[in-house]
Amino acid sequence: MSLKLNELTTDAEFGPICAVELEAFTDPFFGFWGVWKGSSQEEFCARQLSWHKGDPSSHWIYVTDVETGDVIAGTQWMIYEENPYAKETSILEPYWIPEGTFKDIASQLLHTFLSYRPTRMNEPHLLLNFCFVHTKHRRRGAGRLMMEWGLKKADELGLASFVEATDSGLKLYREYGFKVEGDIDLDATTENPSEEFTRLRKELRLPEHGWFMRRPKYGKSEVALHQARFAIYSGASSFPMVASIRADINLLISGETKKAQENIQDIVKFHITTCSLLKISFTTNILGISVQIRFVNYLKQHGLELKILVYRVSGVRITLLGDGGADESKHGGVPIPARSEWAPHIDFVDVKAFGEPHQDRQLYAPALGELTTLAISLSKQLAAGITEVQIPHLKKYNAWLDQQAPSNFDTSTLTGRINSIGKQLAESPATGAAAALAKVSANAVAILSAEKGAFETLNADDTLNKINKFMKESYPPYASSNPLQAFAYSNPRLWVLELGASYGTATPGILKNPRYPNGQLLYS
């Protein structure tokens, strides 16, 4: 039997959708949904329809069985073409629930659930708010139809998408490019709980766990061409070469390496081949290109757009493409390094070869990530009161803070949340990292004003040693040496600046790694 996708346009259509919703969320049982439902089915349906009609971002989509005409599935997509959290708004209270113990529990759950959103969804986006399929019609493709409707809209608008998932929807969302970015933990507590409180908490099956998921724009890992090395243009006009296109290694580490590399190559291919200038092979780290002489200036232009420096080889010196040989006539140019040893460039090495983090990290990584965001926001707010930063490297740090997105929370709220997560991580291996983030953000004014050094701040209470221990325990022993060695091979002008080297054994241990097999240093 075939299915039909529909968009809600009249009030009469909503009744059957709501009826399916009420049935679907009972199997499997989802306690938190009971907060949304309240105590009356009729009131719930009327309230949902009222919310929809009063919110232009709301789009209800539903699926019908063509043969019977019955509604079998529904979903609500929220389309925010502008950031809905650009201005601080109050959190929804469960006004539809009568006063009493259940409302007290519902208020806690709803506040916890909605308080995640301003921090995690602080951008224009689409939100999959509700998604359900009747128990008798699951695995017929209704969920996929509704997903494809929303994600097509997201791609047309160039927006990221979010969903707060339960375990039952995790597989489907992952298939459509959503990735877990954090946990959602819901529970209600009180001092000296009454029998009714304990009973209701048990009936709702608390605590309840969910997943915060994000699909990036166009469903691809958000990698970028960044700090590109160079392109070499030979004396023969038909044989320039682009070499060592460098991606931001941090973005590579955060995603699946193979997929990220493919996406980087797709970006390069799109920007260059769509101009009908270049023909690229991505089989090696040397990318062969054919171009006619009249397209040299175009190559230079698009190279600059891609942050790729394009050079012409001239003897043992190179000059910027399209400069008319000005540098060469002045005996300038850039000397080509004489080293002839072949080694894999770090951009073309699978980062998994450097060692994968232990699975235990997945338990606390989301909380540590949120703590990092909050610490940056707090530092930015505190730094706003400093009129002038004197020390050059702190000026750069302060300028970087200014570039970060503003937070919707005030200083006290940020501090409270940072302390809360710190306590949450206190018994985990990440306690040292959490303490470091909290210390640096809390002392932002003193550090930027040079009243206190960052090293002094971090070295107190043995925090630095705890961080080093955390890093060593998070990865296998060889993980710290291989990336440094690969990076040193790829950067023949690598310099090592030692700061506070006399305070511990970290520096000597690190400097054992960037060397040739014969012991020759790979750095200055």
C-alpha positions in Angstrom: 0.0 0.0 0.0 1.4 3.4 -1.0 1.7 6.4 1.3 1.0 10.1 0.8 2.7 13.1 2.4 0.6 16.0 3.4 1.0 19.4 5.1 -1.6 20.6 7.6 -3.6 23.5 6.1 -7.0 23.3 8.0 -8.0 22.8 11.7 -10.1 19.7 10.8 -7.0 17.9 9.7 -5.3 18.1 13.1 -7.7 15.8 15.1 -6.6 12.6 13.4 -3.0 13.6 13.6 -3.3 14.2 17.4 -5.0 10.9 17.8 -2.1 9.0 16.2 0.3 11.0 18.3 -1.5 10.0 21.5 -1.3 6.3 20.5 2.3 6.4 19.2 3.9 7.8 22.3 2.5 5.0 24.5 4.6 2.4 22.7 7.4 2.6 23.7 6.5 4.4 26.8 7.8 7.9 27.0 7.3 9.5 30.4 8.3 13.0 29.5 5.7 13.2 26.8 3.1 12.9 29.6 4.2 16.4 30.6 3.2 17.8 27.2 0.0 15.8 27.1 -1.3 17.0 30.5 -4.4 15.5 32.0 -6.9 15.9 29.1 -6.6 14.6 25.5 -9.0 17.2 24.2 -7.2 20.1 25.9 -3.9 18.7 24.6 -5.0 18.6 21.0 -6.6 22.1 21.2 -3.4 23.5 22.8 -1.1 22.0 20.2 -3.2 23.4 17.4 -3.3 26.8 19.1 0.5 26.8 19.4 0.8 25.9 15.7 -1.5 28.6 14.5 0.2 31.2 16.6 3.8 30.4 15.4 4.7 31.0 11.8 7.8 28.8 12.2 5.5 25.7 12.8 4.9 23.2 10.0 2.9 20.1 10.7 3.4 17.3 8.2 1.5 14.0 8.2 1.3 10.8 6.2 -1.8 9.0 5.1 -2.4 5.5 3.7 -3.6 6.1 0.1 -5.9 3.0 0.2 -7.7 3.8 3.5 -7.1 7.5 3.8 -6.1 7.1 7.4 -3.5 9.2 9.1 -0.6 7.0 10.1 2.2 9.4 11.1 2.9 13.0 11.8 5.7 15.4 12.6 6.2 19.1 13.5 9.1 20.9 11.8 10.0 24.3 13.2 11.8 26.4 10.6 13.7 29.3 12.1 15.3 31.3 9.3 16.6 33.7 12.0 18.1 32.7 15.3 15.2 32.3 17.7 17.5 32.7 20.7 19.2 36.0 19.6 17.2 37.6 22.4 16.7 36.1 25.8 13.2 34.7 26.3 11.5 33.2 29.3 11.2 29.4 29.5 7.8 27.8 29.0 6.0 26.8 32.2 3.4 23.9 32.2 0.5 26.2 32.7 -1.9 23.5 31.4 -1.3 21.3 34.4 -3.3 21.9 37.6 -1.4 22.9 40.8 0.0 20.0 42.7 2.9 17.5 42.8 2.6 16.5 39.2 3.0 20.2 38.1 6.1 20.5 40.4 7.7 17.5 38.7 6.6 18.7 35.2 8.1 22.2 35.8 11.5 20.7 36.7 11.5 18.4 33.6 10.3 21.1 31.2 12.8 23.6 32.5 15.7 21.2 32.2 14.6 20.1 28.7 14.1 23.7 27.3 17.1 25.2 29.0 19.4 23.2 26.7 18.1 24.9 23.6 19.4 28.5 23.9 23.0 27.2 24.3 22.9 24.4 21.8 20.6 25.8 19.1 21.9 29.3 19.1 21.7 29.8 15.3 19.2 29.8 12.4 18.0 26.2 12.1 15.3 23.6 11.6 14.0 21.7 14.7 12.3 18.3 14.4 10.0 19.0 17.4 7.7 15.9 17.4 7.9 12.8 15.2 5.7 9.8 15.5 4.3 6.8 13.6 1.3 4.7 14.6 2.4 1.3 16.0 0.6 -0.7 13.3 2.2 1.2 10.5 5.9 1.4 11.5 8.7 0.3 9.1 6.6 1.3 6.0 8.7 4.4 5.2 6.4 7.1 6.8 9.2 8.3 9.0 11.6 8.7 6.0 9.0 10.7 4.0 8.6 13.2 6.9 12.4 13.4 7.4 13.0 14.0 3.7 10.5 16.9 3.7 12.2 18.7 6.5 15.8 18.1 5.4 15.0 19.2 1.8 13.8 22.5 3.3 17.0 22.7 5.4 19.2 22.2 2.4 17.2 24.7 0.3 17.7 27.3 3.1 21.3 26.2 3.9 20.5 25.6 7.6 21.5 23.1 10.2 18.9 20.9 11.8 18.3 19.6 15.3 16.4 16.9 17.0 16.1 15.7 20.6 16.0 12.0 20.2 15.0 9.0 22.2 16.7 5.6 21.6 13.9 4.5 19.3 14.6 7.2 16.8 18.4 7.2 17.0 19.0 4.9 14.0 16.7 6.8 11.6 18.2 10.2 12.5 21.8 8.9 12.1 20.9 7.6 8.6 19.9 11.2 7.6 23.1 12.8 8.8 22.3 13.7 12.4 25.1 13.2 14.9 24.9 13.0 18.7 26.4 16.2 20.2 25.2 15.8 23.8 23.0 14.0 26.3 19.7 15.1 27.6 19.1 13.9 31.2 15.7 14.5 32.7 14.8 14.0 36.4 12.9 15.6 39.2 14.1 15.8 42.8 13.0 17.4 46.0 14.0 17.3 49.7 11.9 14.8 51.7 9.8 13.6 48.8 6.2 12.7 49.5 4.7 9.3 48.7 2.9 11.0 45.8 6.1 12.5 44.5 7.8 9.1 44.6 4.9 7.4 43.0 4.6 9.9 40.1 8.4 9.8 39.5 8.2 6.1 39.3 5.2 6.2 36.9 7.1 8.6 34.6 10.1 6.2 34.8 12.5 8.8 35.8 15.4 9.5 35.3 15.0 9.6 31.5 17.8 9.9 29.0 17.7 11.3 25.5 20.1 12.5 22.8 20.8 16.0 21.5 21.5 15.6 17.8 22.6 18.0 15.0 22.7 17.7 11.3 25.1 20.3 9.7 24.3 22.3 6.7 23.6 20.0 3.7 24.3 17.0 5.9 28.0 17.1 5.4 30.8 17.4 7.9 31.6 21.1 8.3 35.2 21.1 7.2 36.9 24.0 5.7 39.9 24.8 3.5 42.2 26.6 5.9 45.8 27.5 5.9 46.4 25.9 2.6 50.1 25.1 1.9 50.8 26.0 -1.7 50.2 25.2 -5.4 53.3 24.8 -7.7 53.1 26.2 -11.2 55.8 24.8 -13.5 57.5 26.7 -16.4 55.3 24.7 -18.8 52.0 26.5 -19.1 50.0 23.3 -19.4 51.3 21.6 -16.2 50.7 23.4 -12.9 50.3 21.2 -9.8 48.4 21.9 -6.6 50.2 20.3 -3.7 49.4 19.6 -0.1 45.9 21.2 0.2 45.7 21.7 3.9 42.5 21.4 5.9 41.9 22.6 9.4 43.2 19.6 11.4 40.9 20.3 14.3 37.9 19.9 12.1 39.3 16.6 10.7 39.8 15.2 14.2 36.2 16.1 15.2 34.7 14.0 12.4 35.2 10.8 10.5 38.5 11.3 8.8 37.7 9.5 5.5 34.4 11.3 5.1 36.0 14.6 6.0 38.7 14.2 3.4 36.1 13.3 0.8 34.2 16.5 1.7 37.3 18.6 1.5 38.0 17.2 -2.0 34.4 17.9 -3.0 34.8 21.5 -2.0 38.0 21.9 -4.0 36.5 20.1 -7.0 33.3 22.3 -6.9 35.2 25.7 -6.7 37.7 24.8 -9.4 36.2 22.5 -11.9 32.9 24.4 -12.1 35.0 27.3 -13.7 36.0 24.8 -16.4 39.6 25.7 -15.7 41.1 22.7 -14.0 40.9 18.9 -14.1 41.8 17.4 -10.7 42.7 13.8 -9.6 42.4 13.2 -5.9 44.2 9.9 -5.8 47.3 11.3 -4.1 48.4 14.3 -2.2 49.8 15.8 -5.5 46.9 16.9 -7.5 47.6 17.1 -11.2 46.0 20.0 -13.1 45.9 21.0 -16.8 45.3 24.7 -17.7 45.8 26.9 -20.7 48.1 30.0 -20.3 45.2 32.4 -20.7 43.7 31.0 -17.5 46.7 31.7 -15.3 45.1 34.8 -13.8 42.0 32.8 -13.1 44.0 30.2 -11.3 45.6 32.8 -9.2 42.2 34.4 -8.4 40.5 31.2 -7.4 43.6 30.1 -5.5 43.3 33.2 -3.4 39.6 32.5 -2.8 40.5 29.0 -1.6 43.4 30.4 0.5 45.8 28.5 -1.7 49.1 30.3 -2.6 50.0 29.6 -6.2 53.7 29.7 -7.0 55.8 29.4 -10.2 58.9 27.4 -10.0 62.0 29.3 -11.2 65.3 27.5 -10.7 65.6 27.0 -7.0 63.4 29.9 -6.0 59.7 30.5 -6.4 57.6 33.6 -7.0 53.9 34.3 -6.7 52.0 33.5 -9.8 50.8 36.5 -11.8 53.3 39.0 -10.2 55.2 39.4 -13.5 58.4 38.0 -12.0 58.9 41.1 -9.8 60.3 39.2 -6.9 62.5 37.1 -9.2 64.0 40.3 -10.8 64.9 41.6 -7.4 66.5 38.2 -6.6 63.7 37.7 -4.1 61.2 34.9 -4.0 60.9 32.1 -1.5 63.6 29.4 -1.2 62.5 25.8 -1.8 63.5 23.6 1.2 66.3 21.2 0.2 65.1 18.2 2.2 64.3 15.3 -0.1 62.9 12.8 2.3 59.5 11.4 1.5 57.0 11.2 4.3 53.2 11.2 4.5 51.8 14.7 4.8 49.7 15.1 8.0 46.6 16.1 5.9 46.6 12.7 4.2 47.1 10.5 7.2 44.1 8.9 8.8 44.0 10.5 12.3 42.8 7.2 13.7 46.4 6.0 13.0 47.4 8.4 15.8 45.3 6.5 18.3 41.6 6.6 19.1 40.3 7.9 22.5 39.0 5.3 24.9 35.3 4.6 24.7 34.9 5.9 28.3 35.4 9.4 27.0 32.0 9.3 25.3 30.4 9.3 28.7 31.7 12.8 29.7 32.8 14.4 26.4 29.4 16.1 25.8 29.5 17.7 29.3 33.1 18.8 28.8 32.1 20.3 25.4 29.3 22.2 26.9 31.6 23.4 29.8 34.0 24.7 27.2 31.3 26.7 25.5 30.1 28.1 28.8 33.6 29.0 29.9 34.3 30.9 26.7 31.0 32.8 27.1 31.8 33.7 30.7 35.4 34.9 29.8 33.9 37.0 27.0 31.4 38.7 29.4 34.1 39.3 32.1 36.6 40.6 29.5 34.1 43.2 28.3 34.8 45.3 31.3 38.6 45.6 30.5 39.4 48.9 28.8 42.8 47.9 27.5 45.0 44.8 27.3 48.7 45.5 27.3 50.5 42.2 26.6 50.5 41.3 22.9 49.6 37.7 23.1 46.8 38.5 25.5 45.5 41.2 23.1 45.1 38.4 20.5 43.3 36.3 23.0 41.0 39.1 24.0 40.3 39.8 20.3 39.5 36.2 19.8 37.0 36.3 22.7 35.3 39.4 21.1 34.7 37.3 18.0 32.8 34.6 19.8 29.0 34.5 19.7 27.3 36.3 22.6 25.6 34.2 25.3 21.9 34.5 26.2 22.8 33.9 29.9 24.1 36.4 32.4 27.3 36.0 34.4 25.7 34.4 37.4 23.8 31.9 35.3 27.0 31.0 33.4 28.9 30.6 36.6 26.3 28.5 38.2 26.1 26.2 35.2 29.9 25.9 35.1 30.0 24.9 38.7 27.2 22.4 38.2 29.0 20.7 35.4 32.2 20.8 37.3 30.6 18.9 40.2 29.1 16.5 37.6 32.6 15.7 36.3 34.3 15.7 39.7 34.4 11.9 39.9 35.3 11.4 36.2 38.8 11.4 34.6 38.0 14.8 33.1 37.9 16.5 36.5 41.3 18.2 35.8 40.2 19.6 32.5 36.9 20.8 34.0 38.8 22.5 36.8 41.1 24.2 34.3 38.3 25.6 32.2 36.5 26.9 35.3 39.7 28.5 36.6 40.7 30.3 33.4 37.1 31.7 32.9 36.7 32.8 36.5 40.1 34.5 36.4 39.7 36.1 32.9 39.9 39.7 34.2 43.1 39.0 36.3 44.7 37.1 33.4 44.0 39.7 30.8 45.0 42.5 33.1 48.3 40.7 33.7 47.6 40.6 37.4 47.9 36.9 37.3 49.5 34.6 34.8 47.6 31.8 33.1 50.3 29.3 34.0 50.1 30.5 37.6 46.4 30.0 37.6 46.5 26.5 36.1 49.5 25.3 38.2 47.6 25.9 41.4 46.2 22.8 43.1 48.1 20.5 40.8 45.7 21.2 38.0 48.3 21.0 35.2 49.5 17.6 36.3 45.9 16.4 36.4 45.4 17.7 32.8 48.6 15.9 31.6 47.4 12.7 33.4 44.0 13.0 31.7 45.6 13.4 28.3 47.9 10.4 28.8 45.0 8.2 30.0 42.7 9.3 27.2 44.9 8.0 24.4 47.3 5.1 24.0 51.0 5.9 24.6 52.0 6.3 20.9 49.1 8.8 20.3 51.1 11.8 21.5 54.2 11.1 19.4 52.8 10.2 16.0 50.9 13.5 15.2 53.8 15.6 16.3 56.2 13.7 14.2 53.9 13.8 11.1 53.4 17.5 11.6 57.1 18.1 11.8 57.7 16.2 8.6 55.1 18.4 6.9 56.5 21.7 8.2 60.3 22.0 7.6 60.3 25.4 9.4 58.7 24.2 12.6 59.8 26.2 15.7 59.3 25.0 19.2 58.6 27.7 21.8 59.0 26.5 25.4 56.9 28.1 28.1 57.3 27.2 31.7 59.4 24.2 30.7 61.2 24.1 34.0 58.0 23.3 35.9 57.7 19.7 34.9 58.6 16.8 32.6 56.1 17.4 29.8 58.4 19.4 27.5 61.3 16.9 27.5 58.9 14.1 26.8 57.2 15.9 23.9 60.5 16.9 22.3 61.6 13.3 22.0 59.1 12.9 19.2 59.7 15.4 16.4 63.0 13.8 15.2 64.4 11.8 12.3 65.1 8.2 12.9 68.8 9.1 13.2 68.1 11.5 16.0 68.3 14.7 13.9 65.8 17.4 15.1 62.8 18.3 13.0 62.5 21.7 14.6 64.5 24.8 15.4 
